[in-house]
Amino acid sequence: MVSEAEQRGANAIVAMGFDTSAIGPNWTEICAYGTAVFAIPLSHNEPGALER
């Protein structure tokens, strides 16, 4: 998932989810998904920026 996001120009993945389901007695399906984004840090004086 990370390499797919990077190939699309993203530097972060948000709203990541992870699902599993059984397929018969011996198999499990695993699905991971998220939204690839390009995040830009806020400077300290911008509204919404957190102080550390």
Backbone as a printed PyTorch tensor [residue, N CA C, xyz], in Angstrom:
tensor([[[  0.8300,  -1.1800,   0.0000],
         [  0.0000,   0.0000,   0.0000],
         [  0.8810,   1.2520,   0.0000]],

        [[  1.9510,   1.2270,   0.7740],
         [  2.8380,   2.3890,   0.8320],
         [  3.4600,   2.6680,  -0.5320]],

        [[  3.9350,   1.6360,  -1.2000],
         [  4.5590,   1.8550,  -2.5110],
         [  3.5430,   2.3640,  -3.5320]],

        [[  2.3110,   1.8780,  -3.4790],
         [  1.2570,   2.3890,  -4.3740],
         [  1.0080,   3.8700,  -4.1110]],

        [[  0.9340,   4.2420,  -2.8360],
         [  0.6970,   5.6420,  -2.4860],
         [  1.8540,   6.5190,  -2.9600]],

        [[  3.0940,   6.0530,  -2.7410],
         [  4.2590,   6.8260,  -3.1730],
         [  4.2960,   6.9860,  -4.6900]],

        [[  3.9200,   5.9540,  -5.4290],
         [  3.8930,   6.0380,  -6.8880],
         [  2.8880,   7.0770,  -7.3720]],

        [[  1.8740,   7.3330,  -6.5680],
         [  0.8480,   8.3160,  -6.9270],
         [  1.1570,   9.7090,  -6.3860]],

        [[  2.3420,   9.8790,  -5.7890],
         [  2.7550,  11.1820,  -5.2930],
         [  2.3440,  11.4830,  -3.8660]],

        [[  1.8370,  10.5090,  -3.1510],
         [  1.3970,  10.7270,  -1.7750],
         [  2.5750,  10.6070,  -0.8120]],

        [[  2.4340,  11.2550,   0.3520],
         [  3.4270,  11.1020,   1.4010],
         [  2.8010,  10.6340,   2.7110]],

        [[  1.5080,  10.2770,   2.6580],
         [  0.8110,   9.7740,   3.8380],
         [ -0.4020,   8.9550,   3.4040]],

        [[ -0.8580,   8.0950,   4.3100],
         [ -2.0900,   7.3280,   4.1060],
         [ -2.9760,   7.5960,   5.3120]],

        [[ -4.2140,   8.0160,   5.0640],
         [ -5.1560,   8.3120,   6.1420],
         [ -6.3730,   7.4010,   6.0190]],

        [[ -7.1570,   7.3340,   7.0870],
         [ -8.3790,   6.5310,   7.1300],
         [ -8.1030,   5.0900,   6.7280]],

        [[ -7.0340,   4.5220,   7.2850],
         [ -6.6640,   3.1580,   6.9370],
         [ -7.6170,   2.1680,   7.5930]],

        [[ -7.9940,   1.1580,   6.8390],
         [ -8.8530,   0.1010,   7.3440],
         [ -8.2410,  -1.2580,   7.0720]],

        [[ -8.7130,  -2.2480,   7.7960],
         [ -8.1820,  -3.5990,   7.6860],
         [ -9.3400,  -4.5590,   7.9260]],

        [[ -9.6360,  -5.4040,   6.9550],
         [-10.7290,  -6.3700,   7.0700],
         [-10.2100,  -7.7740,   6.8230]],

        [[-10.8070,  -8.7390,   7.4970],
         [-10.4990, -10.1490,   7.2390],
         [-11.8020, -10.9210,   7.1450]],

        [[-11.7740, -12.0040,   6.4000],
         [-12.9260, -12.9010,   6.3440],
         [-12.4320, -14.3030,   6.0250]],

        [[-13.1160, -15.2820,   6.5620],
         [-12.7520, -16.6780,   6.3380],
         [-13.3160, -17.1460,   5.0050]],

        [[-12.4860, -17.8800,   4.2660],
         [-12.9150, -18.5030,   3.0130],
         [-12.7020, -20.0000,   3.2080]],

        [[-13.7120, -20.6600,   3.6820],
         [-13.5650, -22.0830,   3.9830],
         [-12.7680, -22.2770,   5.2660]],

        [[-12.4490, -23.5330,   5.5860],
         [-11.7690, -23.8200,   6.8540],
         [-10.2700, -23.4960,   6.8520]],

        [[ -9.6460, -23.3510,   5.6960],
         [ -8.1920, -23.2110,   5.6410],
         [ -7.6880, -21.9090,   5.0390]],

        [[ -8.5610, -21.0210,   4.6110],
         [ -8.1250, -19.8030,   3.9300],
         [ -8.7170, -18.5750,   4.6170]],

        [[ -7.9570, -17.5060,   4.6120],
         [ -8.4300, -16.2270,   5.1380],
         [ -8.1260, -15.1350,   4.1230]],

        [[ -9.1180, -14.3160,   3.8480],
         [ -8.9370, -13.1720,   2.9550],
         [ -8.5970, -11.9540,   3.8170]],

        [[ -7.5540, -11.2240,   3.4380],
         [ -7.1330, -10.0390,   4.1740],
         [ -7.1470,  -8.8520,   3.2190]],

        [[ -7.7740,  -7.7670,   3.6380],
         [ -7.8690,  -6.5720,   2.7960],
         [ -7.4780,  -5.3440,   3.6260]],

        [[ -6.4670,  -4.6230,   3.1610],
         [ -6.0630,  -3.3640,   3.7950],
         [ -6.3270,  -2.2400,   2.8030]],

        [[ -6.8470,  -1.1280,   3.2860],
         [ -7.1750,  -0.0200,   2.3970],
         [ -7.0200,   1.3040,   3.1370]],

        [[ -6.8320,   2.3540,   2.3780],
         [ -6.7000,   3.6860,   2.9500],
         [ -6.7280,   4.7190,   1.8350]],

        [[ -6.6790,   5.9680,   2.2200],
         [ -6.6870,   7.0650,   1.2580],
         [ -5.2980,   7.6850,   1.2020]],

        [[ -4.7010,   7.6890,   0.0060],
         [ -3.3810,   8.2860,  -0.1880],
         [ -3.5360,   9.7990,  -0.2990]],

        [[ -2.7200,  10.5410,   0.4550],
         [ -2.7920,  12.0040,   0.4400],
         [ -1.3890,  12.5990,   0.3810]],

        [[ -1.3090,  13.8600,  -0.0170],
         [ -0.0690,  14.6180,   0.0690],
         [ -0.2710,  15.6340,   1.1830]],

        [[  0.3350,  15.3790,   2.3300],
         [  0.1630,  16.2360,   3.5040],
         [  1.2210,  17.3330,   3.5190]],

        [[  0.7960,  18.5530,   3.8230],
         [  1.6960,  19.6970,   3.9310],
         [  1.6250,  20.1980,   5.3700]],

        [[  2.7520,  20.1910,   6.0880],
         [  2.7390,  20.6590,   7.4810],
         [  2.3550,  22.1390,   7.5700]],

        [[  1.6140,  22.4900,   8.6050],
         [  1.2670,  23.8860,   8.8570],
         [  2.4040,  24.5500,   9.6250]],

        [[  2.6530,  25.8180,   9.3380],
         [  3.6210,  26.5410,  10.1610],
         [  2.9550,  26.8570,  11.4990]],

        [[  3.7390,  27.1790,  12.5040],
         [  3.2080,  27.3550,  13.8590],
         [  2.2020,  28.4970,  13.9810]],

        [[  2.2430,  29.4780,  13.0890],
         [  1.3270,  30.6130,  13.2080],
         [  0.0570,  30.4540,  12.3770]],

        [[ -0.1210,  29.3320,  11.6820],
         [ -1.3330,  29.1230,  10.8860],
         [ -2.4550,  28.5760,  11.7670]],

        [[ -3.6980,  28.9800,  11.5050],
         [ -4.8270,  28.4370,  12.2650],
         [ -4.8800,  26.9150,  12.1290]],

        [[ -5.1050,  26.2370,  13.2370],
         [ -5.1950,  24.7800,  13.2280],
         [ -3.8850,  24.0860,  13.5330]],

        [[ -2.7760,  24.8200,  13.5670],
         [ -1.4730,  24.2180,  13.8700],
         [ -1.3940,  23.9290,  15.3670]],

        [[ -0.8250,  22.8010,  15.7080],
         [ -0.6560,  22.4320,  17.1120],
         [  0.6900,  22.9280,  17.6130]],

        [[  0.6950,  23.4480,  18.8270],
         [  1.9640,  23.8470,  19.4290],
         [  2.5620,  22.6520,  20.1430]],

        [[  3.8890,  22.5400,  20.0810],
         [  4.5600,  21.4050,  20.7430],
         [  5.4260,  21.8800,  21.8660]]])
